[in-house]
Amino acid sequence: MKVVLLAESFLPHMNGVTHSLLQTLRHLERRGHDALVIAPRSGPIDHTLYGARAVLLPSVPLPSYPDVRVTLAGAHRLAEVMRAHDADVVHLASPFVLGWRGVLAAESLGIPSVAVYQTDIPSYAERYGVPGAAPALTRHLGRLHRRATLTLAPSSSAVERLESLGVDRLRLWRRGVDTERFSPDRRDDAWRRALAPNGEVLVGYVGRLAPEKQVEDLHAISTLSGVRLVVIGDGPSRAQLERLLPDARFTGFLGGDELARAMASLDVFVHPGESETFCQTVQEAMASGVPVVATGRGGPVDLVQNSANGWLYRPGDLDDLRDRVRDLAGDGAKRRAFGERARDSVAGRGWDRLGDELIGHYEAAMGRATVTTADAAASPPPGRASNAASAPHAPTRRRWRRYVAIGDSLTEGLCDTSRVPAGEYRGWADRLAMLLAVTGSANEPVAYANLAVRSRKVRDAVEVQLPQAAELGADLVSVLIGANDLVGRRADPEGLARDLGQAVSRLRSTGCDVLLVTPFLPRRPVTRFYARRFRAYNARLRELAGATGSMLLDVDAHPDLVDDERWAEDRVHLNAAGHRGIAYAAARVLGVRDASVLGELDRAVHEQEEEFARTAVGDAEWLLRHAVPWVRRRLAGRAAGDGRVPKRAQLLPVIVPATERTSRTAPVAAAQRAVRGE
């Protein structure tokens, strides 16, 4: 395969885009492909290009950031280079100026293009004091990625960002990490003593020192007792930051083994940037066994799992940042435990595997595989040992006509009493079925069955529900099961996932599509006892999704789906807001039209805190209403689902009101009313 790679920035300027590009070149060489790089000329290159040739074009420095250069070459010149290389595919690395001309050049030659989204340029513009340019830059970003044959996004937040701009040919492609170079074994006591002679806890940042990284926010932790702040990196903001953080140690730029040693020698890694599409340094810190404190926005949301491998603080809340760092700085045992989980969470994310995925995306763009819509919610599993970078993908928006839901009380819909008669429940699966119906064709109605029953376990799904779904001729099955097993006395997460996997494989062999949903728990102290089991089970589910070609809704990657306000008064089931959130997230995975917009509208329309206040009860009332009856059932050897049958055992048409069928000119509003049951 002959690949042309266009980069907006390149050597000798080292950043995330350059690093990813070099890893790609190395992998292409290993796999025997012929690569050529087109990039701005900005200085001598003393780094190997792994057998690739380079065409370096005249460029001018960006006035506010001279390390970034803009090339003036036009689309005609780029087309000449592509034609001379006889390119099979064009890789656009973080495209914007050169990338726009590159996609036009590729179009003129009929060459497929793969755009890799890595930089949120409009957000950067705001940080650099030109917010008025952001709307125009955003429009350009959307226009460029819509023109590309395929766009690769590094995180679920990046997928949603691009979807909001109308980009639809999307796939999730994460970043790899060198787990041999970045390792806890690199920890260097001598290096630590040089920076913290009095044994202070080393809290460090690694990255460019530039406005978009918001490094100035670290002043919130610079005065913490017993903490030494270390800033590793260089950039245009360094002088200003040195004045703002006089007690911090600035090391300047570090690379290679020197950076790996410094990273592993930190006690806590902090990243305050809110414009990160992925945040590679967070992943490198985790590989080094260092717990992370990062802002709860953008790429870090997919990497950091609260109270497992680090903390996500509320964006812009510097008091929360300070509290999270203080929590880890003052507890060595917690730092070690978080660090071990951090290391586990990036196992299997090597560049070789990510490189093979990239080649698969090239082949998809070239027509050797079906180009698909990204699994917007298939995020990397924070706190996981599996290869989260290899996320399954949803098929291009299919017209499913026979949807069957499998599961337990969550899929049955317990505690979602919104707009249904007393004693009945709706639930996220019911809402998803309505979304499928209202956004589909009026001439092809959707039939829906819900075989879920409260208290059911994996064995019931394997032996009863999944075979029954096959008998019904389902073309789409959702599976959310396992929580009741995992809170049992002798749970075997590996065995449970293996049994479920075999049953899912049998169902997939019939041609049925499967949506797997990872089980989840409320974030309360009592649930921590089961957290390890859930992590292990969900890690296997991710592997199962990839092995069987199933779709995956990874709830762990979207903590907002299960935040405190989304739980019902029994504290173990979702309320209406929680069920709505899962329904919209599942719809995004399935590629349902306007699903992202619907979710945003839902959050705007509903007062989630008010809904929670209506269902929340005090501890005494909770004990009387819910805890005591549960204990009595357990002592008697009974379960809440004993003797119950599915609420919708047969495929029945999903009835969409005629008013909604006539409102196709406003599909978003129609679908939102339908999923709310109005």
C-alpha positions, 0 to 999 in steps of 0.5 A: 500500500502506498500512503501519503501522510499530510501533517500540519506540523512536523519535525523538528517540532515535537508534539502529539501530532508529530509523535503519532505520525512517527509511530505511524511511519514506524508501523507502516515500515514494519508492515512493508508499506510505502509512505511519503510525508508532506509537511511544512519545512521548519528546520533540520530533521535529526530523527529517523523517518522509518524509511519514509520519504519527505516532501517539506514545503515552504512555510511561515511561522504562526505569529503568536506561536512560531513553533507552528508553521503554515505552508502556502502550497496549493492543492495543485502542488499537493496533487502532483506529489500524490500522483508521483507517489501513486498514492492509494490513500491519503492520511490527513494528520490533524488537518486544517490548512494544509489538510484542507488543500490535501483533501481537495487534492485527493478528491481531484485524483479520486484518492480516498482520504482518512482525516485524523482529528487531533486538535480542537483549533477553534478552542485554541483560537479562544485561548489565544485571544481571538474568540471572534474567529471560533465560529468561522474556524468551527465551520471550516473544521466541519466542512473539512471532515465532511469532505474526507472519506473517513474521519478518525476521532481519538475519544468519545467527546471528539466523536460527539464534537464532530457529530455536532458538526454534521460529520457522519463517516466516523470511526473511533481510533485511539492512541497507543502508548509505549508501555516498555518505555513508560514503566514504573521501573523507570522511577529514579530516586536520585532524580526525585531527591534533586527536585524534592530534597526534603521528601516532598510529594512530586506533583507534575505536569508534562506537555507544551507550555502554551495557553491552550494547556491552561498550565496557569491553573496549577497555581491552585496546588502550588502552595499545598503543604508537602508538595513540590510542583514540577513542570516538564516541557517548554513553549511560549508561556514558559516565562509567564508561568515561571513568574506565576509559579515561583516555587515550581521546578521547571525542567524544560523539554524532556524526551525519550528515556529522559522523559520516561524517567521523569514521568515514572518519578512523579507521585501524581500527574496533573493535566488541567487542559480542557481542549484535549481531544485525547491527552497522550501524556495522561496515558503515558503517566498511567503506563508509568504507574502514576495516578492522574488528576485531570479535568472532566472534559475532553479526552481525559474523560475516557482515560481516567476513572474516578476513585480507580486510577485517578480523579476527574475534577469539575472543569474550571473548579480550581478548588476541586482540583486542589482537593483532588490533588490533596487527597492523593498527596496525603495518602501514599497507600491510595497513590500506590493503589491508583497507580497499579490500576492506572498501569493495568488500564493501559495494558494492551494499548501498544502502537503495533495494535493501534497501527494495525487498526489504522491500516484497517481504516485505510482499507475501509476508506479504499473500499476493501471494507465497509465504512461505518459510523463510529461507536460514539460511546465505545470508549476506552475502559478506564481501569481496564487491562484489555485493549480498549483502543480496539473498539467495535463499530456500529454499522452504517445506520441500518433499518432494524425491524425486530428489536429484542431487549435482554436483561434484568431489572434495569432493562425491564425498566424498574423505577422509570414510571414516567407517563405509564399506568401505576405498576408499570415501567418504561425503561431505557430499552422501551425508549430506545425502541421508540427512537428506532421507530420514530426516526425510521421509515413509516412504511417499515414499522419496528416490532419490539420485545422485552424479555428482561425480568428483574433479578435475572442473571447471566445464566438466564440470559444464556439459556432462556432469553438469548435463544428466545430472541433468536426464535423471534427472528430478532435483527437487533438484540441489546444485552445488559446483564451481569450485575446480579451475578457480580454482587453475589457471594462467589462471582466469577467475572471471567466465567460469566463473560465467557458464557455470555460470549459463547451465547452472543457468538451463536446469536451473531452467527444468525446475522443478528446485530448485538448491542452490549451494555456494560453493567454499572453501579451507583458511586457509593462507598458500599459499592466499592467492594464490588468494583473490581468484579465489575471492572474485570467483567466489563473488560471481558465484555469489551474483548467480546464485543471486538471478537464477535463484531458486536456494538458496545455501549461502555457506560464506564466511559460516560460517568454522567450517565450514572451520576447521583441525580440519575438514581431512583429512591431505592438507590439501585435502579435508575430514575427516568432521567437515568433511563433517558440517558442510557437510551440516548447513549445507546442510540448514538452507538446504533447511529440513530439520526440526531441522537447526539442532538436529542441528548443535548436537548434532553439535558436542556429541557429536563431539570435533572436535579428536580427530578432526583429531588422528587424521588430521593428519600431519607435514610430511615425511609429507604431502610424501611421501604427498600433495604428491609424487604430486600434482606427478608427476601434474601433470608428466605431464599427468594428473589424479586423476579420469582414467578414473573414473566417478561412484560413484552414476551412477543414482538409487537409493533411500536406504536408511533402517534400519527402526529409524530409520523407527520412531523418528519420535517422536524425529526429531532423534536418528534423523536424527543417527544417520542422518547419522553412518551409524550 
